[in-house]
Amino acid sequence: MSYRLGVDVGGTFTDLFLVDEKSGRIFTAKVPSTPADQSIGVLNGIERVCGKAGVRPEVIDHVMHGTTVATNTVLTGTGARCGLVTTKGYRQVLQIARSFVPGGLGGWVIYNKSLPMAPLSCTIEAHERVAADGAVVQALDEDQLRRDLATLKQRKIEALTVSLINSFANASHERRVREIASRELPGIPVSLSSDVVPEMQEYERTVTTVANSYVRPRVSRYVANLKAKIEMAAKDVKLHILRSDGGLAGAEGAEEYPVNLLMSGPAGGVTGALWVAVQAGFPHLLTVDVGGTSTDVALIQNGEPRLRRETTVGDVTVRASSVDIRTVGAGGGSIAHVPELTRALRVGPQSAGADPGPAAYGRGGTEPTVTDANVVLGYLPEMQKLGGDMTLNRQLSTQAVQKVATALDLSLKDAALGIYNIVNENMVGALRLVSVEQGYDPRDYALIAFGGAGPLHANALSRLLGSWPSIIPPGPGVLCALGDATTAVRDERARTYVKKFSDTNAAELATILKKLAAEAARSLERDGVPRAEITTSYQVDLRYHGQGLRLTINISIAELEKKGLTAISDQFDAEHKRLFTFALQLEHEIVTLRASVQGRGIKLKRAAIAAGSADPKAAVVGKQASYMDGKSVTARVYDRALLKSGNRIAGPAIVMEMDSTTVILPKHHGKVDKLGNILIYPDKYQAKRN
């Protein structure tokens, strides 16, 4: 008997999803997160979910974990003290950076750029030079390097980055620097740009590798600590960490290349949403993951999440593949406040987090949060227990929200509704970034909401965007953990290859892509993935000759061999036209070739629920006084576990379950499909005709 466990650690709760691989039985649990040591919350969750399943932790053989350790390290500025080795003449590469300032023209006035993760005082120059074609122009001066490394030792660096010019073409000098540094700086982890991101553009390569060094010690300690504690509970378990691109990395790979984990946590939700929605027949999706601290959104087209070649956390952008996820500081714990200067209501990005949390938790929090507003509005029923066992204190929520009501001279309920509406608008702003601003009409997509707070806001978000239906999957609060459990090991290899179409051919590209795929496949085999289970995809970064912008195009070897280079250029022209409304009559130029490999994830199908009539009265467990759309209403309260396929839930209604609560607004209804999803539509909904 073997079990696979998905674990997602959020700012407020730790979610667990346990699967019996043989029978397909599923067990879930939700426990409070422990920010001081996240592994404690994970172990508490393992104990609880195994108790529900009636098994001992020893039966778990795979643990798939989505983590925010790397993300939070960057956001809080608590990473390692980094040293940096550059080629002579490039010492200020991080300070020069790129001349991008967010926020339009006003950004030049208000933008405070964060300091580089490797300070200039800890940056040294290697006396060496490699040409763009890989030829050695100047040999490495090893004696000078040793003297300079001694100064870094005096400055007590905790991690070292080596990023030499043109090392993507010839990494021999970087490898020699690592050999010398391992003797001069024993115990200091060394990251090479030729290993982390062997691509052109020295700034992007350097900042990415420095970010890898910055988070590496903390991630390594966390992964090693978690692995040791899990192995104490479940012997011979294999720990995998979710990557930013939605795949899995082995524990060793996660420790060595943690820059690939910056979007680890949110990527699990997209994977889980995709698994649910495709089975339900909705391949085009907007995903909304609302947690305690933030909301993460993404777009899925034709059953495939959109990937980016860059990952952004705070104001740090690194070159690492990730699901195109946008994050806004709007969650259940987001704090509402009224600034003295503007007297206008604001919600977030500050959050009450898990400790002390919203006032409703009764743990000492006094600030009004989105959760407190939902309590005051009656969206969390009297009998509801958060996470299955946490009783909400309504009096404390009322006292907290009253601060906003008094400041704005509004009634208590109108103040709470204002908080609810504003946080919804903040979420819509993030959704527009992945849809409207990239040329996609949100009305062509269903919206799937999950996370502990997602179903509370789904109906309102769909109404604002015109995205129907709102899909509420079973167990929405643990969907990220489901995504962790059902994903597969993944890796990729890339190579800079700057050539115009006239200087290359399809056969040469195919040969290089196959070689990259073979290199990446070997890393999966070391993680125990059989060659027969490995699937491969290929990408080409392309641009018009003379253009700075480049776009990533997916390509198959079969199409490349059949159609030649036009198989790439036709896709590029179409994507360029979709994004910018035009294509150019210029020669195309290849920049980077990439091969991505992935193992086979668990084959898990959600069982159909019992069929019933349209009348859901058997699932009614009470009524709740609520405040919706500016009016007092009485909402029927349903127990989701009692709903059956075919039930039609008329709004206003509230649907309770262990890990979340769904709100269905007046003049809307929810249909329960055969898999237990609640599909919310307006009463007068007419499907869009193409």
C-alpha positions as CSV (number, residue, x, y, z in Angstrom):
1,M,0.0,0.0,0.0
2,S,1.4,3.4,-1.0
3,Y,0.2,6.9,-0.4
4,R,1.1,10.2,-2.0
5,L,0.8,13.4,0.0
6,G,0.5,17.0,-1.3
7,V,1.4,19.7,1.2
8,D,0.8,23.4,0.6
9,V,2.0,25.9,3.3
10,G,0.2,29.2,3.2
11,G,0.5,32.3,5.3
12,T,-2.5,31.3,7.4
13,F,-3.2,27.6,6.9
14,T,-1.2,24.5,5.9
15,D,-3.3,22.3,3.6
16,L,-2.8,18.5,3.0
17,F,-4.1,16.2,0.3
18,L,-3.5,12.5,0.8
19,V,-4.1,10.0,-2.0
20,D,-4.2,6.2,-1.9
21,E,-2.6,5.5,-5.2
22,K,-4.1,2.0,-5.5
23,S,-7.8,2.8,-4.7
24,G,-7.8,6.5,-5.5
25,R,-9.3,7.4,-2.1
26,I,-8.7,11.0,-1.0
27,F,-8.3,12.5,2.4
28,T,-7.8,16.2,3.2
29,A,-6.8,18.3,6.3
30,K,-6.2,21.9,7.1
31,V,-4.1,23.0,10.1
32,P,-2.8,26.5,11.2
33,S,0.6,27.4,9.7
34,T,3.5,27.9,12.0
35,P,5.5,30.8,10.6
36,A,8.4,30.4,13.1
37,D,9.1,26.9,11.8
38,Q,6.8,25.8,8.9
39,S,7.8,22.1,9.3
40,I,5.9,22.0,12.6
41,G,2.7,22.8,10.8
42,V,3.5,20.2,8.2
43,L,4.0,17.5,10.8
44,N,0.8,18.5,12.6
45,G,-1.0,18.2,9.3
46,I,0.5,14.8,8.5
47,E,-0.7,13.5,11.9
48,R,-4.2,14.9,11.3
49,V,-4.6,13.7,7.7
50,C,-3.2,10.2,8.5
51,G,-5.7,10.0,11.4
52,K,-8.6,10.7,9.1
53,A,-7.3,8.1,6.7
54,G,-6.8,5.6,9.5
55,V,-3.2,4.9,8.4
56,R,0.2,5.4,9.9
57,P,2.6,8.0,8.3
58,E,4.9,5.1,7.3
59,V,2.6,4.3,4.4
60,I,3.5,7.6,2.7
61,D,6.2,7.1,0.0
62,H,6.0,10.5,-1.8
63,V,5.6,14.0,-0.4
64,M,5.0,16.8,-2.9
65,H,5.4,20.2,-1.2
66,G,4.6,23.7,-2.4
67,T,6.6,26.3,-0.4
68,T,6.9,30.0,-0.1
69,V,10.2,30.0,1.7
70,A,12.2,31.3,-1.3
71,T,9.5,33.9,-2.1
72,N,9.3,35.2,1.5
73,T,13.1,35.3,1.8
74,V,13.2,37.8,-1.2
75,L,10.2,39.8,0.0
76,T,11.5,40.2,3.5
77,G,15.1,40.8,2.6
78,T,16.3,38.0,4.9
79,G,18.6,36.1,2.5
80,A,22.3,35.3,2.7
81,R,25.1,37.9,2.6
82,C,26.2,37.3,-1.0
83,G,29.6,37.6,-2.6
84,L,29.9,38.1,-6.4
85,V,32.7,37.3,-8.8
86,T,32.4,39.1,-12.2
87,T,34.8,39.6,-15.1
88,K,37.1,42.6,-14.7
89,G,35.2,45.7,-15.9
90,Y,31.7,44.3,-14.9
91,R,31.8,44.9,-11.2
92,Q,28.8,47.3,-11.3
93,V,26.6,45.0,-13.4
94,L,23.9,44.8,-10.7
95,Q,24.0,48.5,-10.0
96,I,23.7,49.5,-13.7
97,A,20.9,46.9,-14.2
98,R,18.1,47.8,-16.6
99,S,16.5,51.3,-16.9
100,F,13.0,50.1,-16.1
101,V,11.0,52.0,-13.5
102,P,7.5,50.8,-12.7
103,G,4.6,53.2,-12.3
104,G,4.7,55.3,-15.5
105,L,6.1,58.8,-15.4
106,G,5.3,59.2,-11.7
107,G,7.4,56.2,-10.9
108,W,10.6,58.3,-11.5
109,V,9.6,60.5,-8.5
110,I,8.3,57.8,-6.1
111,Y,10.2,54.7,-7.0
112,N,12.8,53.6,-4.4
113,K,14.9,50.8,-5.9
114,S,15.9,48.1,-3.5
115,L,19.6,47.4,-3.0
116,P,21.2,44.6,-5.0
117,M,21.2,41.3,-3.2
118,A,25.0,41.2,-3.7
119,P,26.5,44.5,-2.4
120,L,29.3,46.2,-4.2
121,S,31.5,45.9,-1.2
122,C,31.2,42.1,-1.6
123,T,31.8,42.1,-5.4
124,I,35.3,41.2,-6.8
125,E,36.6,41.1,-10.4
126,A,38.2,38.0,-11.9
127,H,41.0,38.9,-14.3
128,E,39.9,36.8,-17.3
129,R,38.0,37.1,-20.6
130,V,36.0,34.7,-22.8
131,A,34.8,35.8,-26.2
132,A,31.2,35.4,-27.4
133,D,32.1,32.3,-29.4
134,G,33.7,30.6,-26.3
135,A,37.3,31.3,-27.2
136,V,39.6,32.2,-24.3
137,V,40.9,35.8,-24.8
138,Q,42.6,36.1,-21.4
139,A,43.4,33.3,-19.1
140,L,42.2,33.4,-15.5
141,D,44.6,35.0,-13.1
142,E,44.3,32.5,-10.2
143,D,46.7,34.2,-7.8
144,Q,44.8,37.4,-8.0
145,L,41.6,35.6,-7.5
146,R,42.8,33.9,-4.3
147,R,43.8,37.3,-2.9
148,D,40.4,38.8,-3.7
149,L,38.5,35.8,-2.3
150,A,40.4,36.4,1.0
151,T,38.8,39.8,1.2
152,L,35.3,38.2,0.8
153,K,36.2,35.8,3.6
154,Q,36.9,38.8,5.8
155,R,33.5,40.3,4.9
156,K,31.9,37.0,6.2
157,I,29.9,36.2,3.1
158,E,27.4,33.3,3.4
159,A,27.0,32.4,-0.3
160,L,29.0,33.1,-3.5
161,T,27.9,33.8,-7.0
162,V,30.2,33.4,-10.1
163,S,29.0,35.2,-13.2
164,L,31.6,35.8,-15.8
165,I,31.0,37.4,-19.2
166,N,30.1,34.9,-22.0
167,S,30.3,31.9,-19.6
168,F,27.2,30.6,-21.4
169,A,29.5,29.9,-24.4
170,N,32.4,28.5,-22.3
171,A,32.0,27.7,-18.6
172,S,35.6,26.6,-17.9
173,H,36.7,29.7,-16.1
174,E,33.6,29.7,-13.9
175,R,34.2,26.1,-12.9
176,R,37.8,26.9,-12.1
177,V,36.7,29.8,-9.9
178,R,34.4,27.3,-8.0
179,E,37.3,24.9,-7.5
180,I,39.5,27.6,-6.0
181,A,36.6,29.1,-3.9
182,S,35.8,25.7,-2.4
183,R,39.3,25.7,-0.9
184,E,39.6,29.4,0.0
185,L,36.0,29.6,1.3
186,P,35.2,26.2,2.7
187,G,31.5,25.6,3.6
188,I,30.3,28.5,1.4
189,P,27.8,27.4,-1.3
190,V,28.8,28.5,-4.8
191,S,26.3,29.2,-7.6
192,L,27.6,29.4,-11.2
193,S,25.7,31.3,-13.8
194,S,26.6,28.7,-16.4
195,D,24.7,26.1,-14.3
196,V,21.7,28.3,-13.2
197,V,20.9,30.1,-16.4
198,P,23.4,29.5,-19.3
199,E,22.0,32.2,-21.5
200,M,23.1,35.5,-23.0
201,Q,22.5,38.9,-21.4
202,E,24.9,39.4,-18.5
203,Y,22.6,41.4,-16.2
204,E,19.7,38.9,-16.4
205,R,22.2,36.0,-15.9
206,T,23.9,37.6,-13.0
207,V,20.8,38.8,-11.1
208,T,19.2,35.3,-11.5
209,T,22.3,33.6,-10.2
210,V,22.7,36.0,-7.3
211,A,19.0,35.4,-6.4
212,N,19.8,31.7,-6.4
213,S,22.7,32.3,-3.9
214,Y,20.6,34.8,-1.8
215,V,17.9,32.2,-1.0
216,R,20.0,29.1,-1.2
217,P,21.2,28.8,2.5
218,R,17.7,29.4,3.9
219,V,16.0,27.1,1.4
220,S,18.6,24.4,2.0
221,R,18.2,24.5,5.7
222,Y,14.4,24.4,5.4
223,V,14.4,21.5,2.9
224,A,17.0,19.5,4.9
225,N,15.1,20.1,8.2
226,L,11.7,19.2,6.6
227,K,13.1,16.1,5.0
228,A,14.7,14.9,8.2
229,K,11.5,15.5,10.2
230,I,9.3,13.8,7.6
231,E,11.6,10.8,7.4
232,M,11.3,10.4,11.2
233,A,7.5,10.1,10.7
234,A,7.5,8.3,7.4
235,K,10.6,6.2,6.6
236,D,12.0,5.9,3.0
237,V,9.8,8.8,1.9
238,K,10.8,10.8,-1.2
239,L,10.4,14.6,-0.9
240,H,9.8,16.7,-3.9
241,I,9.4,20.5,-4.0
242,L,7.1,22.2,-6.5
243,R,8.9,24.4,-9.0
244,S,7.6,27.8,-10.3
245,D,6.8,26.2,-13.7
246,G,4.3,23.8,-12.1
247,G,6.7,20.7,-12.2
248,L,8.5,19.0,-9.3
249,A,12.1,19.1,-8.3
250,G,13.9,16.6,-6.1
251,A,15.0,17.7,-2.7
252,E,18.7,18.0,-3.8
253,G,17.7,20.0,-6.9
254,A,15.6,22.3,-4.9
255,E,18.5,22.9,-2.5
256,E,21.0,23.6,-5.3
257,Y,18.7,25.7,-7.6
258,P,16.1,27.4,-5.3
259,V,15.7,30.3,-7.7
260,N,13.3,27.9,-9.5
261,L,11.0,27.8,-6.5
262,L,10.1,31.5,-6.3
263,M,6.5,30.8,-7.4
264,S,6.4,27.3,-5.9
265,G,3.3,27.9,-3.7
266,P,1.0,29.6,-6.3
267,A,2.0,27.1,-9.1
268,G,0.3,24.2,-7.1
269,G,-3.0,26.0,-7.2
270,V,-2.9,26.4,-11.0
271,T,-2.0,22.7,-11.4
272,G,-4.9,21.7,-9.2
273,A,-7.4,24.0,-10.9
274,L,-6.4,22.6,-14.3
275,W,-6.9,19.0,-13.1
276,V,-10.4,19.8,-11.8
277,A,-11.6,22.1,-14.6
278,V,-10.5,19.9,-17.6
279,Q,-12.4,16.9,-16.1
280,A,-15.4,19.2,-15.8
281,G,-15.1,20.3,-19.4
282,F,-13.7,23.8,-19.1
283,P,-10.3,24.1,-20.8
284,H,-10.3,27.9,-20.8
285,L,-9.9,29.3,-17.3
286,L,-9.1,32.2,-15.1
287,T,-7.9,30.9,-11.8
288,V,-8.3,32.8,-8.5
289,D,-6.5,31.5,-5.4
290,V,-7.5,33.6,-2.4
291,G,-5.5,32.8,0.7
292,G,-5.1,34.6,4.0
293,T,-2.4,37.1,2.8
294,S,-2.7,37.4,-1.0
295,T,-4.6,36.4,-4.2
296,D,-2.8,34.7,-7.0
297,V,-4.4,34.6,-10.5
298,A,-3.5,32.9,-13.8
299,L,-4.9,32.2,-17.2
300,I,-5.3,28.7,-18.7
301,Q,-5.7,28.4,-22.5
302,N,-6.7,25.1,-24.1
303,G,-5.9,23.2,-21.0
304,E,-2.4,24.6,-20.7
305,P,-1.3,27.3,-18.2
306,R,0.6,30.2,-19.8
307,L,4.3,30.2,-18.9
308,R,6.7,33.1,-18.6
309,R,10.4,33.1,-19.0
310,E,10.8,35.5,-16.1
311,T,9.7,35.3,-12.5
312,T,9.0,38.5,-10.5
313,V,8.9,38.7,-6.7
314,G,8.6,42.2,-5.3
315,D,10.8,44.3,-7.6
316,V,13.3,41.4,-8.3
317,T,12.9,39.8,-11.7
318,V,14.9,36.7,-12.5
319,R,15.2,34.6,-15.6
320,A,13.5,31.4,-14.5
321,S,10.4,29.7,-16.1
322,S,7.2,30.1,-14.1
323,V,3.5,29.8,-14.6
324,D,2.3,33.3,-15.5
325,I,0.9,34.1,-12.1
326,R,0.1,37.6,-10.8
327,T,-0.2,38.3,-7.1
328,V,-2.0,41.1,-5.3
329,G,-2.0,41.8,-1.6
330,A,-5.7,40.9,-1.2
331,G,-6.7,38.0,1.0
332,G,-8.8,37.0,4.0
333,G,-6.3,38.6,6.4
334,S,-5.9,41.9,4.4
335,I,-6.4,44.8,6.7
336,A,-8.9,47.6,5.9
337,H,-7.9,51.1,6.8
338,V,-8.9,54.7,6.2
339,P,-5.9,57.0,5.8
340,E,-6.2,60.4,7.5
341,L,-5.1,62.3,4.4
342,T,-7.6,60.9,1.9
343,R,-10.4,59.5,4.1
344,A,-10.8,56.9,1.4
345,L,-11.2,53.2,2.3
346,R,-8.2,51.0,1.5
347,V,-7.8,47.3,1.8
348,G,-4.4,45.6,2.0
349,P,-1.7,44.9,1.1
350,Q,-0.9,44.7,4.8
351,S,-2.2,41.5,6.3
352,A,-2.9,40.1,9.8
353,G,-1.5,36.8,8.6
354,A,-1.8,33.7,10.8
355,D,-0.6,35.3,14.0
356,P,-2.5,37.1,15.3
357,G,-4.8,36.8,12.3
358,P,-8.2,38.5,11.8
359,A,-10.1,39.7,14.9
360,A,-12.6,36.9,14.3
361,Y,-9.9,34.3,15.2
362,G,-9.8,35.6,18.8
363,R,-6.0,35.5,18.9
364,G,-5.4,39.1,19.7
365,G,-6.0,40.7,16.3
366,T,-7.9,43.9,16.5
367,E,-7.6,45.4,13.0
368,P,-10.5,45.0,10.6
369,T,-9.8,42.4,7.8
370,V,-11.6,41.0,4.9
371,T,-12.5,37.9,6.9
372,D,-14.1,40.1,9.6
373,A,-16.1,41.9,6.9
374,N,-17.4,38.5,5.6
375,V,-18.4,37.7,9.2
376,V,-20.3,40.9,9.6
377,L,-22.0,40.5,6.2
378,G,-23.2,37.0,7.3
379,Y,-21.3,35.2,4.6
380,L,-19.7,32.9,7.2
381,P,-22.7,31.3,9.0
382,E,-23.2,31.1,12.7
383,M,-22.5,27.3,12.6
384,Q,-19.4,27.6,10.4
385,K,-16.1,26.5,11.8
386,L,-13.1,27.7,9.9
387,G,-10.8,24.9,8.9
388,G,-13.3,22.5,10.5
389,D,-12.5,23.3,14.1
390,M,-11.9,27.1,14.5
391,T,-14.9,29.0,15.9
392,L,-15.3,32.6,14.7
393,N,-15.8,35.4,17.2
394,R,-18.5,37.6,15.7
395,Q,-18.4,40.2,18.4
396,L,-14.7,40.9,17.8
397,S,-15.3,41.1,14.1
398,T,-18.0,43.7,14.7
399,Q,-15.8,45.7,16.9
400,A,-13.0,45.7,14.3
401,V,-15.2,46.7,11.4
402,Q,-16.9,49.4,13.4
403,K,-13.6,51.3,13.2
404,V,-14.0,51.6,9.5
405,A,-17.7,52.4,9.8
406,T,-17.0,55.2,12.3
407,A,-14.2,56.7,10.1
408,L,-16.4,56.8,7.0
409,D,-19.7,57.7,8.8
410,L,-21.3,54.5,7.5
411,S,-23.5,51.8,9.0
412,L,-21.6,48.7,10.1
413,K,-22.9,46.6,7.3
414,D,-22.3,49.2,4.6
415,A,-18.7,49.5,5.8
416,A,-18.3,45.7,5.7
417,L,-19.8,45.7,2.2
418,G,-17.3,48.4,1.2
419,I,-14.4,46.3,2.3
420,Y,-15.8,43.3,0.4
421,N,-16.3,45.3,-2.8
422,I,-12.9,47.0,-2.7
423,V,-11.0,43.7,-2.2
424,N,-13.0,42.3,-5.2
425,E,-11.9,45.2,-7.3
426,N,-8.3,44.6,-6.3
427,M,-8.6,41.0,-7.4
428,V,-10.1,42.0,-10.7
429,G,-7.1,44.3,-11.3
430,A,-4.8,41.3,-11.1
431,L,-7.1,39.3,-13.3
432,R,-7.0,42.0,-16.0
433,L,-3.2,41.7,-16.0
434,V,-3.4,38.1,-17.2
435,S,-6.4,38.5,-19.5
436,V,-7.3,41.9,-21.0
437,E,-3.8,43.3,-20.9
438,Q,-2.5,40.3,-22.8
439,G,-5.2,40.3,-25.5
440,Y,-7.6,37.8,-23.9
441,D,-11.3,38.5,-23.3
442,P,-12.3,37.3,-19.8
443,R,-15.8,36.7,-21.1
444,D,-14.4,33.7,-23.1
445,Y,-13.2,32.0,-19.9
446,A,-14.7,30.3,-16.9
447,L,-13.5,31.4,-13.5
448,I,-12.4,28.8,-11.0
449,A,-12.0,30.0,-7.4
450,F,-10.3,28.2,-4.6
451,G,-8.2,28.8,-1.5
452,G,-9.9,29.2,1.8
453,A,-11.5,32.5,0.8
454,G,-11.9,32.2,-3.0
455,P,-15.5,30.8,-3.0
456,L,-16.6,33.7,-0.9
457,H,-15.7,36.1,-3.7
458,A,-16.1,34.0,-6.8
459,N,-19.7,35.0,-7.7
460,A,-18.8,38.7,-7.3
461,L,-15.7,38.4,-9.4
462,S,-17.4,36.6,-12.3
463,R,-20.1,39.3,-12.3
464,L,-17.5,42.0,-12.6
465,L,-15.6,40.3,-15.4
466,G,-18.4,38.5,-17.2
467,S,-16.6,35.2,-16.8
468,W,-19.1,32.4,-16.4
469,P,-19.5,30.0,-14.8
470,S,-17.8,30.5,-11.5
471,I,-16.5,27.0,-10.7
472,I,-16.2,26.0,-7.0
473,P,-14.5,22.6,-6.9
474,P,-14.9,20.2,-4.0
475,G,-12.4,20.9,-1.3
476,P,-11.4,24.4,-2.7
477,G,-9.4,25.2,0.4
478,V,-6.9,22.4,-0.2
479,L,-6.8,22.6,-4.0
480,C,-3.2,23.8,-4.0
481,A,-2.2,20.7,-2.1
482,L,-4.1,18.6,-4.6
483,G,-2.1,20.2,-7.4
484,D,1.1,19.4,-5.5
485,A,0.1,15.8,-5.2
486,T,-0.9,15.3,-8.8
487,T,2.0,17.0,-10.6
488,A,5.1,15.4,-11.9
489,V,8.9,15.8,-11.8
490,R,10.1,18.4,-14.3
491,D,13.4,19.9,-15.6
492,E,14.6,21.9,-18.5
493,R,17.8,22.7,-20.4
494,A,18.4,25.8,-22.5
495,R,21.1,27.1,-24.8
496,T,21.7,30.5,-26.3
497,Y,21.7,30.3,-30.1
498,V,21.7,33.7,-31.7
499,K,21.3,33.1,-35.5
500,K,19.2,34.5,-38.3
501,F,17.0,32.0,-40.2
502,S,19.4,32.5,-43.2
503,D,22.3,31.3,-41.1
504,T,20.8,28.0,-39.9
505,N,18.3,25.3,-40.8
506,A,15.6,23.1,-39.2
507,A,17.9,20.0,-39.1
508,E,20.5,21.8,-37.0
509,L,17.9,23.1,-34.6
510,A,16.3,19.7,-34.2
511,T,19.7,18.2,-33.4
512,I,20.4,20.7,-30.7
513,L,17.0,20.5,-29.2
514,K,17.2,16.7,-29.0
515,K,20.6,17.0,-27.3
516,L,19.2,19.4,-24.7
517,A,16.3,17.0,-24.1
518,A,18.7,14.1,-23.5
519,E,20.6,16.2,-20.9
520,A,17.4,17.2,-19.1
521,A,16.1,13.6,-19.2
522,R,19.2,12.3,-17.4
523,S,18.4,14.6,-14.4
524,L,14.9,13.0,-14.2
525,E,16.4,9.5,-14.4
526,R,18.6,10.4,-11.4
527,D,15.4,11.2,-9.5
528,G,14.1,7.7,-10.3
529,V,11.8,8.6,-13.3
530,P,12.0,5.8,-15.9
531,R,12.9,6.9,-19.4
532,A,9.6,5.5,-20.7
533,E,7.6,7.8,-18.6
534,I,9.4,11.0,-19.7
535,T,7.6,13.4,-22.1
536,T,9.4,16.3,-23.8
537,S,8.4,19.7,-25.1
538,Y,10.4,22.2,-26.9
539,Q,10.5,26.0,-27.0
540,V,12.3,28.6,-29.1
541,D,12.8,32.2,-28.1
542,L,12.4,34.2,-31.3
543,R,12.5,37.9,-32.5
544,Y,12.7,39.9,-35.6
545,H,16.3,40.7,-36.6
546,G,17.3,44.0,-34.9
547,Q,14.4,43.7,-32.4
548,G,15.0,43.7,-28.6
549,L,11.8,42.0,-27.7
550,R,11.6,38.2,-28.0
551,L,8.7,35.8,-27.7
552,T,8.7,32.1,-26.6
553,I,7.2,29.8,-29.2
554,N,6.3,26.1,-28.5
555,I,7.4,23.7,-31.3
556,S,7.4,20.0,-31.9
557,I,10.3,18.2,-33.6
558,A,7.9,16.6,-36.0
559,E,6.5,19.9,-37.2
560,L,10.0,21.4,-37.4
561,E,11.2,18.5,-39.6
562,K,8.0,18.6,-41.7
563,K,7.6,22.4,-42.3
564,G,11.1,23.6,-41.7
565,L,11.7,27.0,-40.0
566,T,8.3,28.3,-41.0
567,A,6.8,26.1,-38.3
568,I,8.4,28.6,-35.9
569,S,8.0,31.8,-37.8
570,D,4.3,31.4,-38.6
571,Q,3.5,31.0,-34.9
572,F,5.7,33.9,-33.9
573,D,4.0,36.2,-36.4
574,A,0.6,35.2,-35.2
575,E,1.5,35.7,-31.6
576,H,3.2,39.1,-32.3
577,K,0.0,40.2,-34.2
578,R,-2.2,39.1,-31.3
579,L,-0.1,41.0,-28.7
580,F,0.7,44.1,-30.8
581,T,-1.8,44.1,-33.7
582,F,0.9,43.8,-36.4
583,A,3.6,41.6,-37.8
584,L,6.8,42.8,-39.6
585,Q,8.3,41.8,-43.0
586,L,11.7,41.3,-41.4
587,E,13.9,38.2,-41.1
588,H,13.4,36.2,-38.0
589,E,16.2,35.5,-35.5
590,I,16.5,32.8,-33.0
591,V,17.8,33.7,-29.5
592,T,17.4,30.6,-27.3
593,L,16.6,27.0,-27.7
594,R,15.0,25.1,-24.8
595,A,13.9,21.5,-24.0
596,S,11.6,20.7,-21.1
597,V,11.1,17.2,-19.8
598,Q,8.5,15.9,-17.4
599,G,7.7,12.6,-15.7
600,R,4.3,11.1,-15.4
601,G,2.1,12.3,-12.6
602,I,-0.4,10.3,-10.6
603,K,-3.4,9.2,-12.7
604,L,-6.3,10.3,-10.4
605,K,-9.9,10.7,-11.4
606,R,-12.5,12.2,-9.2
607,A,-15.4,9.9,-8.6
608,A,-18.9,11.0,-9.5
609,I,-21.2,12.0,-6.7
610,A,-24.7,10.6,-6.2
611,A,-27.4,11.9,-8.5
612,G,-30.4,13.8,-7.2
613,S,-33.2,16.1,-8.4
614,A,-33.0,19.8,-9.0
615,D,-34.3,20.5,-5.5
616,P,-31.5,20.7,-2.9
617,K,-33.7,20.8,0.1
618,A,-32.1,17.7,1.6
619,A,-28.8,19.6,2.0
620,V,-30.4,22.6,3.8
621,V,-29.1,23.0,7.3
622,G,-30.4,26.4,8.3
623,K,-30.8,30.0,7.4
624,Q,-28.5,33.0,7.8
625,A,-29.2,36.8,7.9
626,S,-26.9,38.3,5.3
627,Y,-26.3,41.6,3.6
628,M,-25.9,41.3,-0.2
629,D,-25.8,44.1,-2.8
630,G,-26.8,46.7,-0.3
631,K,-29.9,44.8,1.0
632,S,-30.6,42.6,4.0
633,V,-31.5,39.1,2.8
634,T,-32.1,35.7,4.3
635,A,-29.8,33.1,2.7
636,R,-30.3,29.4,2.9
637,V,-27.3,27.5,4.3
638,Y,-26.3,24.2,2.7
639,D,-24.0,21.5,3.8
640,R,-21.9,20.7,0.7
641,A,-21.4,17.1,1.7
642,L,-25.2,16.5,1.3
643,L,-25.5,18.1,-2.1
644,K,-26.2,15.7,-5.1
645,S,-25.5,15.9,-8.8
646,G,-28.3,17.9,-10.5
647,N,-29.1,20.1,-7.5
648,R,-29.9,23.7,-8.4
649,I,-29.1,26.1,-5.6
650,A,-30.9,29.4,-5.8
651,G,-29.3,32.6,-4.5
652,P,-29.1,34.1,-2.0
653,A,-27.4,31.0,-0.6
654,I,-24.3,29.9,1.4
655,V,-22.7,26.5,1.0
656,M,-20.5,25.3,3.9
657,E,-17.7,22.7,3.9
658,M,-14.7,21.9,6.0
659,D,-12.2,24.1,4.3
660,S,-14.2,26.9,2.7
661,T,-17.5,28.7,2.2
662,T,-19.3,29.5,-1.0
663,V,-21.5,32.6,-1.4
664,I,-24.2,32.6,-4.2
665,L,-25.6,36.1,-4.7
666,P,-29.3,37.0,-5.4
667,K,-30.4,36.6,-9.0
668,H,-27.8,33.9,-9.4
669,H,-27.8,30.1,-9.0
670,G,-25.4,27.2,-8.6
671,K,-25.7,23.9,-10.5
672,V,-24.0,20.8,-9.0
673,D,-22.3,18.7,-11.7
674,K,-21.6,15.0,-11.6
675,L,-18.2,15.6,-10.1
676,G,-19.5,17.7,-7.3
677,N,-18.4,21.1,-8.7
678,I,-20.7,24.0,-8.1
679,L,-21.2,26.0,-11.3
680,I,-22.5,29.5,-10.6
681,Y,-24.5,31.4,-13.3
682,P,-26.7,34.5,-13.4
683,D,-30.4,33.5,-13.5
684,K,-30.8,35.0,-17.0
685,Y,-27.4,33.8,-18.3
686,Q,-27.1,33.2,-22.1
687,A,-23.9,31.5,-23.3
688,K,-21.7,33.8,-25.5
689,R,-22.0,32.9,-29.2
690,N,-18.8,33.0,-31.3
